[in-house]
Amino acid sequence: MIPSAPAPATPSPRPDPVARDHPAREAAVALETAFLSQMLKSAGVGRTPDAFGGGAGETQFASFLRDMQARAMAEAGGIGLAEHIFHALAARGDDA
């Protein structure tokens, strides 16, 4: 067996200004999440069916399911609203 040479060290990447953990990005995703949750509610997602519904518990907890679905959608890219909001906030700079 021929020993392989170690991989060359790569320089550490510069901090990305659009980092996933940037506070402005988190705020933008939260805003898109709220928007998507309201749109899902208007579309009837989580509405209790008339027959064979889950009762009062289903009605009370439907909003939690809708919010989690909206959060998953926003984190996966959603409709692109968070990206636009983040770039608008980033363009304003840190002094705003």
Phi and psi restraints in degrees (value plus and minus 20) as a CYANA .aco file:
   2 ILE   PHI    -114.5   -74.5
   2 ILE   PSI     104.0   144.0
   3 PRO   PHI     -89.0   -49.0
   3 PRO   PSI     119.8   159.8
   4 SER   PHI    -108.2   -68.2
   4 SER   PSI     128.6   168.6
   5 ALA   PHI     -94.5   -54.5
   5 ALA   PSI     125.3   165.3
   6 PRO   PHI     -84.1   -44.1
   6 PRO   PSI     127.6   167.6
   7 ALA   PHI     -86.8   -46.8
   7 ALA   PSI     121.0   161.0
   8 PRO   PHI     -84.9   -44.9
   8 PRO   PSI     124.8   164.8
   9 ALA   PHI     -89.5   -49.5
   9 ALA   PSI     112.6   152.6
  10 THR   PHI    -114.8   -74.8
  10 THR   PSI     122.9   162.9
  11 PRO   PHI     -85.8   -45.8
  11 PRO   PSI     127.7   167.7
  12 SER   PHI     -87.3   -47.3
  12 SER   PSI     116.0   156.0
  13 PRO   PHI     -88.2   -48.2
  13 PRO   PSI     130.7   170.7
  14 ARG   PHI     -88.2   -48.2
  14 ARG   PSI     131.9   171.9
  15 PRO   PHI     -79.9   -39.9
  15 PRO   PSI     110.3   150.3
  16 ASP   PHI    -100.6   -60.6
  16 ASP   PSI     104.6   144.6
  17 PRO   PHI     -86.0   -46.0
  17 PRO   PSI     -37.2     2.8
  18 VAL   PHI    -126.7   -86.7
  18 VAL   PSI      18.8    58.8
  19 ALA   PHI     -77.9   -37.9
  19 ALA   PSI     127.9   167.9
  20 ARG   PHI     -84.9   -44.9
  20 ARG   PSI     -45.6    -5.6
  21 ASP   PHI    -119.5   -79.5
  21 ASP   PSI      -5.1    34.9
  22 HIS   PHI     -87.6   -47.6
  22 HIS   PSI     114.4   154.4
  23 PRO   PHI     -77.3   -37.3
  23 PRO   PSI     -55.4   -15.4
  24 ALA   PHI     -87.2   -47.2
  24 ALA   PSI     -56.4   -16.4
  25 ARG   PHI     -87.7   -47.7
  25 ARG   PSI     -61.0   -21.0
  26 GLU   PHI     -82.0   -42.0
  26 GLU   PSI     -59.9   -19.9
  27 ALA   PHI     -86.8   -46.8
  27 ALA   PSI     -59.7   -19.7
  28 ALA   PHI     -85.3   -45.3
  28 ALA   PSI     -61.5   -21.5
  29 VAL   PHI     -86.2   -46.2
  29 VAL   PSI     -58.5   -18.5
  30 ALA   PHI     -83.9   -43.9
  30 ALA   PSI     -58.7   -18.7
  31 LEU   PHI     -88.1   -48.1
  31 LEU   PSI     -62.1   -22.1
  32 GLU   PHI     -84.8   -44.8
  32 GLU   PSI     -56.3   -16.3
  33 THR   PHI     -80.5   -40.5
  33 THR   PSI     -66.2   -26.2
  34 ALA   PHI     -83.1   -43.1
  34 ALA   PSI     -61.5   -21.5
  35 PHE   PHI     -83.0   -43.0
  35 PHE   PSI     -68.3   -28.3
  36 LEU   PHI     -84.2   -44.2
  36 LEU   PSI     -56.8   -16.8
  37 SER   PHI     -81.8   -41.8
  37 SER   PSI     -62.8   -22.8
  38 GLN   PHI     -87.1   -47.1
  38 GLN   PSI     -56.8   -16.8
  39 MET   PHI     -88.0   -48.0
  39 MET   PSI     -58.3   -18.3
  40 LEU   PHI     -85.5   -45.5
  40 LEU   PSI     -58.9   -18.9
  41 LYS   PHI     -83.1   -43.1
  41 LYS   PSI     -64.2   -24.2
  42 SER   PHI     -85.0   -45.0
  42 SER   PSI     -51.2   -11.2
  43 ALA   PHI     -98.0   -58.0
  43 ALA   PSI     -30.0    10.0
  44 GLY   PHI      75.2   115.2
  44 GLY   PSI     -10.6    29.4
  45 VAL   PHI     -88.2   -48.2
  45 VAL   PSI     107.6   147.6
  46 GLY   PHI      69.6   109.6
  46 GLY   PSI     -20.1    19.9
  47 ARG   PHI     -89.1   -49.1
  47 ARG   PSI     115.6   155.6
  48 THR   PHI     -92.6   -52.6
  48 THR   PSI     107.0   147.0
  49 PRO   PHI     -88.2   -48.2
  49 PRO   PSI     133.7   173.7
  50 ASP   PHI     -85.8   -45.8
  50 ASP   PSI     -62.3   -22.3
  51 ALA   PHI    -122.9   -82.9
  51 ALA   PSI     119.1   159.1
  52 PHE   PHI      39.4    79.4
  52 PHE   PSI      17.4    57.4
  53 GLY   PHI     -97.5   -57.5
  53 GLY   PSI     152.4   192.4
  54 GLY   PHI    -109.5   -69.5
  54 GLY   PSI     -15.3    24.7
  55 GLY   PHI      61.8   101.8
  55 GLY   PSI    -179.6  -139.6
  56 ALA   PHI     -83.9   -43.9
  56 ALA   PSI     -55.7   -15.7
  57 GLY   PHI     -81.9   -41.9
  57 GLY   PSI     -61.0   -21.0
  58 GLU   PHI     -84.9   -44.9
  58 GLU   PSI     -61.4   -21.4
  59 THR   PHI     -84.1   -44.1
  59 THR   PSI     -61.4   -21.4
  60 GLN   PHI     -90.0   -50.0
  60 GLN   PSI     -54.4   -14.4
  61 PHE   PHI    -120.8   -80.8
  61 PHE   PSI     -18.8    21.2
  62 ALA   PHI     -81.6   -41.6
  62 ALA   PSI     -54.7   -14.7
  63 SER   PHI     -86.4   -46.4
  63 SER   PSI     -52.8   -12.8
  64 PHE   PHI     -85.5   -45.5
  64 PHE   PSI     -62.5   -22.5
  65 LEU   PHI     -83.6   -43.6
  65 LEU   PSI     -64.8   -24.8
  66 ARG   PHI     -80.4   -40.4
  66 ARG   PSI     -63.0   -23.0
  67 ASP   PHI     -84.0   -44.0
  67 ASP   PSI     -60.6   -20.6
  68 MET   PHI     -89.4   -49.4
  68 MET   PSI     -57.1   -17.1
  69 GLN   PHI     -84.8   -44.8
  69 GLN   PSI     -62.6   -22.6
  70 ALA   PHI     -84.8   -44.8
  70 ALA   PSI     -59.8   -19.8
  71 ARG   PHI     -83.6   -43.6
  71 ARG   PSI     -64.7   -24.7
  72 ALA   PHI     -82.5   -42.5
  72 ALA   PSI     -59.6   -19.6
  73 MET   PHI     -84.5   -44.5
  73 MET   PSI     -65.6   -25.6
  74 ALA   PHI     -84.5   -44.5
  74 ALA   PSI     -61.2   -21.2
  75 GLU   PHI     -88.9   -48.9
  75 GLU   PSI     -44.9    -4.9
  76 ALA   PHI    -107.5   -67.5
  76 ALA   PSI     -16.1    23.9
  77 GLY   PHI      98.2   138.2
  77 GLY   PSI     -44.4    -4.4
  78 GLY   PHI      29.1    69.1
  78 GLY   PSI    -153.6  -113.6
  79 ILE   PHI    -123.3   -83.3
  79 ILE   PSI     -12.1    27.9
  80 GLY   PHI      68.9   108.9
  80 GLY   PSI     -17.9    22.1
  81 LEU   PHI     -85.0   -45.0
  81 LEU   PSI     -64.1   -24.1
  82 ALA   PHI     -81.0   -41.0
  82 ALA   PSI     -58.6   -18.6
  83 GLU   PHI     -84.0   -44.0
  83 GLU   PSI     -63.6   -23.6
  84 HIS   PHI     -85.1   -45.1
  84 HIS   PSI     -62.7   -22.7
  85 ILE   PHI     -83.5   -43.5
  85 ILE   PSI     -63.7   -23.7
  86 PHE   PHI     -82.1   -42.1
  86 PHE   PSI     -65.4   -25.4
  87 HIS   PHI     -85.2   -45.2
  87 HIS   PSI     -54.7   -14.7
  88 ALA   PHI     -86.0   -46.0
  88 ALA   PSI     -61.2   -21.2
  89 LEU   PHI     -87.9   -47.9
  89 LEU   PSI     -60.0   -20.0
  90 ALA   PHI     -86.0   -46.0
  90 ALA   PSI     -54.4   -14.4
  91 ALA   PHI     -87.7   -47.7
  91 ALA   PSI     -49.1    -9.1
  92 ARG   PHI     -91.5   -51.5
  92 ARG   PSI     -46.3    -6.3
  93 GLY   PHI      68.8   108.8
  93 GLY   PSI     159.0   199.0
  94 ASP   PHI    -102.2   -62.2
  94 ASP   PSI     -33.1     6.9
  95 ASP   PHI    -104.8   -64.8
  95 ASP   PSI     -22.2    17.8
